[in-house]
């Protein structure tokens, strides 16, 4: 299954955001978002299955805020990101051993923590893989990331782990972003892949992602009035009922799961999910298949042309 994880980015609704389940901001409990009942939310009054709650992506950089309010949130599960990008942009450094110690503590105490991403070293893929190796050595099953600009050697090395992530593409033009994603899938499929910042419908449905994450579910409406559910609106600001946005992403998750159901059986057992990312304040069978071929062009990474055989749905 594909998992869509929701990311809560700094500057939208803050730590006391719609993830709260104790009042009118109950966003992740889609049954009672903004105080409405299950019928109005379009869900059965008999109660909401755990699978219908959103999955989250939480940044280590903003972890304290999440943990402070975690008991008040309702969600399916969560994944921990190293927060290296946020730290890099803030001119701060995350110490590897501190991150490892936190990961191990959370692994021992929080059964809802489902995945952990390795500590990136921005611009240095060898150092990133070295961090990944050390985390595994200390018992943390970290997921390495490859970023646009990384050589083929980096992709192959990351693919030695059970799952890898694609990063550094969220702000690229769609055509450029897709080109690099195609390059990676051409080299690693069938392999579990996460997409950082992959939130547009076309890209989510175009590839058999194991998981992706998006901060736009909160940032788009609150900061810019950009709603997936409604389109561009003049309504913006931190006080918003984001239930329609969450429902839109959960629906996208279900459509991705339906499209790639057969291919997900090729991977190790585990959900394909769209993860909602929390950044602190602003989700194998050897089946044969045939399908249309996507031909990959060269880009600035210098990767040679490869074919990604798009699996049939």
FIMIMI-831345 format. One record per residue (C-alpha): residue number from 1; residue in one letter; y, x, z. Coordinates in steps of 0.5 Angstrom, whole numbers, plus 500, padded with zeros to 3 digits. Layout:
BEGIN
ATOM    n  res  north  east   up
ATOM  NUM    a      Y     X    Z
...
//
This chain:
BEGIN
ATOM    n  res  north  east   up
ATOM    1    x    500   500  500
ATOM    2    x    507   502  499
ATOM    3    x    512   503  505
ATOM    4    x    519   501  505
ATOM    5    x    522   504  511
ATOM    6    x    529   502  513
ATOM    7    x    534   508  515
ATOM    8    x    540   506  519
ATOM    9    x    546   511  517
ATOM   10    x    552   513  521
ATOM   11    x    558   509  521
ATOM   12    x    555   502  519
ATOM   13    x    553   498  526
ATOM   14    x    552   504  530
ATOM   15    x    546   504  535
ATOM   16    x    547   497  537
ATOM   17    x    545   494  530
ATOM   18    x    541   489  527
ATOM   19    x    535   492  530
ATOM   20    x    536   489  536
ATOM   21    x    531   483  538
ATOM   22    x    535   480  544
ATOM   23    x    541   476  541
ATOM   24    x    544   474  535
ATOM   25    x    543   481  532
ATOM   26    x    536   481  532
ATOM   27    x    535   484  525
ATOM   28    x    528   487  524
ATOM   29    x    525   481  527
ATOM   30    x    526   477  521
ATOM   31    x    524   471  524
ATOM   32    x    530   470  528
ATOM   33    x    535   474  525
ATOM   34    x    542   473  527
ATOM   35    x    539   467  532
ATOM   36    x    536   463  526
ATOM   37    x    530   460  527
ATOM   38    x    523   462  523
ATOM   39    x    524   456  518
ATOM   40    x    531   458  516
ATOM   41    x    529   465  515
ATOM   42    x    523   463  511
ATOM   43    x    517   465  515
ATOM   44    x    512   461  519
ATOM   45    x    514   458  525
ATOM   46    x    507   460  528
ATOM   47    x    510   467  529
ATOM   48    x    511   473  525
ATOM   49    x    505   478  523
ATOM   50    x    507   485  525
ATOM   51    x    506   487  517
ATOM   52    x    512   483  516
ATOM   53    x    517   487  521
ATOM   54    x    520   493  517
ATOM   55    x    518   500  518
ATOM   56    x    523   505  520
ATOM   57    x    525   512  519
ATOM   58    x    529   516  524
ATOM   59    x    533   522  524
ATOM   60    x    532   527  529
ATOM   61    x    539   529  529
ATOM   62    x    540   522  531
ATOM   63    x    534   521  535
ATOM   64    x    537   520  542
ATOM   65    x    541   513  540
ATOM   66    x    535   510  537
ATOM   67    x    530   512  543
ATOM   68    x    536   509  548
ATOM   69    x    535   502  545
ATOM   70    x    528   503  542
ATOM   71    x    525   498  547
ATOM   72    x    530   492  544
ATOM   73    x    528   493  537
ATOM   74    x    522   490  533
ATOM   75    x    519   494  528
ATOM   76    x    513   495  525
ATOM   77    x    512   503  526
ATOM   78    x    517   509  525
ATOM   79    x    517   516  522
ATOM   80    x    521   522  524
ATOM   81    x    525   526  520
ATOM   82    x    528   533  522
ATOM   83    x    535   531  520
ATOM   84    x    536   538  517
ATOM   85    x    541   535  512
ATOM   86    x    545   531  517
ATOM   87    x    545   538  521
ATOM   88    x    547   542  515
ATOM   89    x    553   538  513
ATOM   90    x    555   538  520
ATOM   91    x    555   546  521
ATOM   92    x    549   545  526
ATOM   93    x    542   548  527
ATOM   94    x    536   545  529
ATOM   95    x    531   550  532
ATOM   96    x    524   549  530
ATOM   97    x    521   550  537
ATOM   98    x    525   544  540
ATOM   99    x    523   540  534
ATOM  100    x    516   541  535
ATOM  101    x    516   540  542
ATOM  102    x    520   533  541
ATOM  103    x    515   531  536
ATOM  104    x    509   533  541
ATOM  105    x    512   529  546
ATOM  106    x    513   523  542
ATOM  107    x    506   524  539
ATOM  108    x    503   523  546
ATOM  109    x    507   518  548
ATOM  110    x    509   513  543
ATOM  111    x    504   510  539
ATOM  112    x    509   507  534
ATOM  113    x    510   514  531
ATOM  114    x    506   514  525
ATOM  115    x    509   520  521
ATOM  116    x    513   526  522
ATOM  117    x    517   530  516
ATOM  118    x    517   538  517
ATOM  119    x    524   541  518
ATOM  120    x    527   543  512
ATOM  121    x    531   549  511
ATOM  122    x    536   547  506
ATOM  123    x    536   551  499
ATOM  124    x    530   555  502
ATOM  125    x    523   552  500
ATOM  126    x    519   558  502
ATOM  127    x    522   557  509
ATOM  128    x    521   550  509
ATOM  129    x    514   551  508
ATOM  130    x    513   556  513
ATOM  131    x    516   551  518
ATOM  132    x    511   546  516
ATOM  133    x    505   551  517
ATOM  134    x    508   553  524
ATOM  135    x    508   545  525
ATOM  136    x    501   544  523
ATOM  137    x    499   551  527
ATOM  138    x    502   547  533
ATOM  139    x    498   541  532
ATOM  140    x    504   537  529
ATOM  141    x    502   534  522
ATOM  142    x    508   535  518
ATOM  143    x    510   533  511
ATOM  144    x    513   538  507
ATOM  145    x    519   536  502
ATOM  146    x    521   539  495
ATOM  147    x    528   538  493
ATOM  148    x    530   538  486
ATOM  149    x    531   545  484
ATOM  150    x    525   548  487
ATOM  151    x    520   551  482
ATOM  152    x    513   549  480
ATOM  153    x    510   554  486
ATOM  154    x    514   550  491
ATOM  155    x    511   543  489
ATOM  156    x    504   546  488
ATOM  157    x    504   549  495
ATOM  158    x    507   543  498
ATOM  159    x    501   539  495
ATOM  160    x    496   543  499
ATOM  161    x    498   538  505
ATOM  162    x    496   531  505
ATOM  163    x    502   528  503
ATOM  164    x    509   531  501
ATOM  165    x    516   528  500
ATOM  166    x    521   529  494
ATOM  167    x    528   530  497
ATOM  168    x    535   532  494
ATOM  169    x    535   526  489
ATOM  170    x    538   520  492
ATOM  171    x    545   522  489
ATOM  172    x    543   524  482
ATOM  173    x    544   520  476
ATOM  174    x    538   515  475
ATOM  175    x    536   519  469
ATOM  176    x    536   526  472
ATOM  177    x    533   523  479
ATOM  178    x    527   520  475
ATOM  179    x    526   526  471
ATOM  180    x    525   530  477
ATOM  181    x    521   525  480
ATOM  182    x    516   525  474
ATOM  183    x    516   532  474
ATOM  184    x    513   532  481
ATOM  185    x    508   526  480
ATOM  186    x    506   529  473
ATOM  187    x    503   535  477
ATOM  188    x    501   532  484
ATOM  189    x    498   525  482
ATOM  190    x    493   523  485
ATOM  191    x    497   525  492
ATOM  192    x    501   521  497
ATOM  193    x    508   522  496
ATOM  194    x    514   520  500
ATOM  195    x    521   519  496
ATOM  196    x    527   520  501
ATOM  197    x    533   516  499
ATOM  198    x    529   512  494
ATOM  199    x    532   505  494
ATOM  200    x    533   502  487
ATOM  201    x    528   497  485
ATOM  202    x    527   500  478
ATOM  203    x    525   507  481
ATOM  204    x    521   504  487
ATOM  205    x    517   500  482
ATOM  206    x    516   506  477
ATOM  207    x    512   510  481
ATOM  208    x    506   509  486
ATOM  209    x    510   512  492
ATOM  210    x    506   512  498
ATOM  211    x    513   511  502
ATOM  212    x    520   511  501
ATOM  213    x    526   510  505
ATOM  214    x    533   507  504
ATOM  215    x    540   507  508
ATOM  216    x    543   502  503
ATOM  217    x    540   496  507
ATOM  218    x    545   497  512
ATOM  219    x    551   502  509
ATOM  220    x    551   498  503
ATOM  221    x    553   491  505
ATOM  222    x    557   494  512
ATOM  223    x    561   499  508
ATOM  224    x    562   497  501
ATOM  225    x    560   490  501
ATOM  226    x    554   491  496
ATOM  227    x    549   487  497
ATOM  228    x    542   487  494
ATOM  229    x    541   480  496
ATOM  230    x    547   477  493
ATOM  231    x    551   483  489
ATOM  232    x    557   485  490
ATOM  233    x    562   481  495
ATOM  234    x    568   482  498
ATOM  235    x    565   481  505
ATOM  236    x    564   487  509
ATOM  237    x    565   490  516
ATOM  238    x    560   492  521
ATOM  239    x    559   485  524
ATOM  240    x    554   482  519
ATOM  241    x    548   478  518
ATOM  242    x    543   483  515
ATOM  243    x    537   478  515
ATOM  244    x    538   477  507
ATOM  245    x    538   485  506
ATOM  246    x    532   486  510
ATOM  247    x    528   480  507
ATOM  248    x    530   483  500
ATOM  249    x    527   490  502
ATOM  250    x    521   487  505
ATOM  251    x    520   483  498
ATOM  252    x    521   489  494
ATOM  253    x    515   493  499
ATOM  254    x    510   487  497
ATOM  255    x    512   487  490
ATOM  256    x    511   495  490
ATOM  257    x    504   494  494
ATOM  258    x    502   489  489
ATOM  259    x    503   493  483
ATOM  260    x    500   499  485
ATOM  261    x    494   496  489
ATOM  262    x    489   499  485
ATOM  263    x    492   506  485
ATOM  264    x    493   506  493
ATOM  265    x    486   506  494
ATOM  266    x    485   513  490
ATOM  267    x    489   515  496
ATOM  268    x    487   516  503
ATOM  269    x    487   510  507
ATOM  270    x    494   509  509
ATOM  271    x    500   504  508
ATOM  272    x    505   505  502
ATOM  273    x    511   503  505
ATOM  274    x    519   502  504
ATOM  275    x    522   505  510
ATOM  276    x    528   503  513
ATOM  277    x    532   510  515
ATOM  278    x    535   510  522
ATOM  279    x    540   516  522
ATOM  280    x    544   513  529
ATOM  281    x    549   509  528
ATOM  282    x    553   507  521
ATOM  283    x    520   503  511
ATOM  284    x    480   515  496
ATOM  285    x    477   513  490
ATOM  286    x    476   516  483
ATOM  287    x    478   510  479
ATOM  288    x    480   512  472
ATOM  289    x    485   508  469
ATOM  290    x    489   509  462
ATOM  291    x    497   507  461
ATOM  292    x    503   509  458
ATOM  293    x    505   516  458
ATOM  294    x    511   518  460
ATOM  295    x    513   525  457
ATOM  296    x    517   529  461
ATOM  297    x    523   534  459
ATOM  298    x    525   540  462
ATOM  299    x    531   540  467
ATOM  300    x    535   545  471
ATOM  301    x    528   547  475
ATOM  302    x    525   550  469
ATOM  303    x    519   546  470
ATOM  304    x    515   546  463
ATOM  305    x    514   539  460
ATOM  306    x    508   535  463
ATOM  307    x    505   528  462
ATOM  308    x    505   523  467
ATOM  309    x    500   518  466
ATOM  310    x    502   512  469
ATOM  311    x    497   508  472
ATOM  312    x    495   501  470
ATOM  313    x    497   496  475
//
